[in-house]
Amino acid sequence: MSAPLSRTRDLVAALRRQLGEDDPQPPRAPLPPVPLPPERVFPSPRRRSRMAEAAAAHTTALVGIGHVGTRYATDVVLQFQAELAVAHGAVAAELPDGWAEARGYVPVRSRVAHHREFLLRPDLGRRLDEPSAARWSAECRKDVDVQPILADGLSAVATMGAGPELLDAFTRECERKGWSVGTPVCAKFARVWLQDEIGELARARVAVILLGERPGLGTGDGLSAYLVYGPKRGNTDGNRNMMSNIHARGTPPVDAARRLAVLVHLMLEQGTSGVSLDLAPRAAELGEAARGGYRAPQARSRLVEV
């Protein structure tokens, strides 16, 4: 025989019977028909609003990129990742040993010990290390009108790409105008202000540093040029003039060289640079560089096709 149920189980069973557990379920009304969800195809056809179309013609920013549900479309994500990879690759690149010597430049370097320190310590990139200062003092041409400097900056990719072309074109423009040009030098792990010490040791009237600029999305090959009259340690950014976006899709190196020579001409004429330099006397030669109005954006290249 089975063991008798405990009193607690007897009470629970009696309660269930009292509540009608043993009675059959009452009949239920039929469920109403459930409509099918509306059909929707992802991704939707690529269309931009009229506002996005108009805005995209005036900027290289991604405008009206669209979405799939709550996320970006696949091609947008892939393009962004590709452009970010270009920027990371440019910042991570270094000038190889022997690159400067192979092109006839005097190689110097800043006080930075390695690439990681270069990214973390901008101050060390603004001064020559002792061996470089001694070598430059011994080998550089002194008392020159213009001292050009090629440097890696934040994109050695740009320096190794269009750097020699820009340096050669700029040197030719200066020599065509009858100015004395200093010994070509290439600086590794260099920041902009390194031009002051290099120009001061050469006793140059104007120092011009051509270096890889901080990459943007998809643009890791851009060069910038900074010019300063009377280079000396202690100058600030207010003493400098600059030109950026020097590359094939921005300002081509040959065009940039002509404009840089015009800026040097103004500095030699006025004996100053930076915020006090008056560009008006040669505004026609500088073109859009002397105007503060609208400039057409550079072309944005697609790196991924899906």
N, C-alpha and C positions, 0 to 999 in steps of 0.2 A: 504494500500500500504506500501511496505517496504521503509524504509528511504533511501534516496539517499546516495551512497557511498561518502566518503570524497574525496577530490581531490588527497590526497596522495595515497589512495587505488586505485583510478582510474589510476594514473600514474604507480603504481606497476603492476596492472593487464595488462596494455598496454605493459609494458616492458616484461612481461612473454610471452605474445603473440608474441611480436617481436622476442624473443629468441627461439621461436618454442616450447613453452611448450605444446601447444595444438596439435602439430604434434605427430603421433605415434612413439614409439621407433623403431630405426632401428634394423633389424634382427641381432642377435649375433651368433658368431661362436660357435659350441659345445665345452664344456670344455674338456680338455684332461683327460684321466683316471689317477686317483691318486693311486699310488702303496701303498699297505699295508706296515706298518712298519715291520722291521725284527723281527722275534720271538726271545725273550730272556727270559730265565727262571732265576728267582732270588730265593734263592741264587745260585750261580754257584757251582759246585762240589768243596769240600774243597781240595785245592791243594796248596802246598808251592813250591816256587822256590827252586832250588838246593842250592842257596846261603843261603836262610832262613833256610832250613833244617840243613845245616852245622853250621850256627851260633847258632841255637837254642840248639845245643848239648853243648854249652860252656857258657850259661848264663841262669839265671832264668827270664830274661826280656822277654816280649811278642814280638816275632819276627815273621813276616810274618803272621799276624793275619787275613788278608783278609778284604774285605769290600763288602757291597751291595750298588751299586751305589756310592754315595759320603759318605756313613755312614758305621760305624762298623757293623759287623754281630751281631745278637741278643745275641748269646751265649757269645760273647766277652764282650758286654756291661754288661750282667748279672754277668759274672765272675768278672769283674772289680768292680762292685758295691758291690758284696759279699766280695771281698778282702778288699775294703775300709771300709766296715762295721766292719770287724774283727779288723782292725787297730784302728778305732774310739772307738770300745768297749774296747780295751786294754788300751788306753790312759785314758778313762773315768772311769776305774775301780779304786776302793780304797780298801785298806786292811781293813777288818771289825774290829770293836772294839773287843778285846779279842782274836784275831787270834794268836798273838805272844805268849801270856801267855799260851794258850791251848797247845802249842808245846814246852813249857819250855824255851822260849827265854825271855830275858830282853827287854821289850818294851821301845823304845825311839822315839822321833819325832823331826823334825827340827823346825825352827822358823816360819814355814808356818802355817797360821791360818786355811786355807781351801783349797780344791782341786784347785779351779780356781786360787788362789794366787800362788799355787805350779807351775802351768803351766806358769804364767806370771812373777814370781820372782825367777829365778834360784838361785840368791844369798842367799835368805832366806833358801833355801833347803840345803845349805852347812854348816850350823851351828846348833848345838843343842839348843833347847830352855832351859831356866834356870832349870825348874823341871827335865828335862831329863838329863842334865849335872850333876845335883846333885845326881840323882838316879844312873846314870852310875858310877860316881866316888865312890859311896858307895858300889855298888854290883859287880863291875867288878873285875876280877882277874888281879893282877898287875905283871909287869915285865915278860911278856910272850914272847915266840918266835914269835907266829903267833896269830893275832887277826882277826877271821872271822866275817863278818858282813853280814847279810841278809837284803835286803832293797827292797822297791817297785820300785823306779825309775819311768820310764815311762810306766811300764806295771805291775800292781799288779797281773794281770792274770798269767804272767810268774812266779812271785814270789810265788804265792799260788800253782802253778802247780808243776814245777820241782825244785823250790827253796829249800825245805827241803831235797830232795834227793841229790842235789848238795852239800849243806852244810854238810850233814852227810858224804857223800863220801869223801869230801875234809878233814874233820876233822879226819877221819880214816887214810887217807894217811899221814897226818902230825904226828899223834900219832905213826904210824908205823915206822916213821923215827926218833922217839925219841924227837920230839920237844914239848915244852909246848904250849898248845892251850888255848886261852882266853875264857872267858864266852860267850856263844852264845847270840847274841843280834840281834834284828830286829828293823829296823828304818823305820818310816813312813814319807812320803813326803820327801824322801831323794834324794839328788844329789850326784854325785861321790865324790866330795871333802869332804863330811861329814866324810869319812873314816879317814881323817887326825886328826880331833878333837877326834873321838872315839878312834883311835889308840894311840894318844898322852896321853889321860887320862889313858889308860891302860898301858902306858909305854911299848908298844909292839915294837919288832924289825921290824916286817913286818905286815902291815894291808892289808886285802883282803876283798873288798866289792863285794858281789854278788847281782846284782840288775836287774830288768826288763829293757831290752834295748828298745830304740825307735822302735816301730813297723814298719815293712815294709808291702807292700801289701800282705795280706794273712798270715803274720807271726806276730802274736801278743803274742806268748808264748816264745819268745827268751830271754835268760839271757845273761848278760855280766859280766865279772869279771875284776876288776881293782886291781892291786897290787902295793904297794909302800913301799920302805925300809925307815925306820926312819920317820914314819908318824908324821907330825907336820903341824900346820896351816902356810900357806905361800908356801907350795909345789905347783908346777904347773903340767900340763899334761906331761911336759918333764921329770918329775921325776917318771912317772908311766909306767907300762906295762899293757896290757889288752888282753883279749880273748873275742870274741863275737860269736854270733850264737850258743849258747849252748842250744840245744833242740833236740828232737828226730830226726828231719830231717837234722840237722846240725851236731854239735859235741855232742854226748850223754853225759849226766851229769857225768857218771862214767869215761869216757875217759877224759873229761875236768878236773875232779878232779886230775887225775894222772899228767896231764900236768901242772896244777897250782902248784902242789907240787914240780915239777921239777923247775919251775920258782922261787919258794920260796927258794929251795936249792941253786940255783945260787945266789940269793940276799944275803943269809946268808954267802955264801962263799966269795963273792966279796965285800960285804958291800956297795952295791949300787943298784939302780934300774933305770928304764927309759932308756933314750938314751945311757947311759954309761954302761948298762948291756951287757956283752958278752955272747951270747947264744951258741957259738961254742963248749965249753967244754961238753955240754949235748945235742947237736943237734940230736943225734940218738934217745934219749928218747923223745924229743919234736916232732920228726917226721916233718910233713909238717908245723907245727907252727914255726919252725926255718928256713924254707926256704922261699925265696921270689919269687919262681916260680909259675907256673900255678897250680891252685887247681880246682878240679872238682866242678861244681855248685851243690848246694843242690837241692833236688827234689822239684818241684812245684806241689802242690796238687790242683786238680780241686774241687771247692766248689759248682759248679752248673752244672747240666747236663740237656740238652734240647733235 
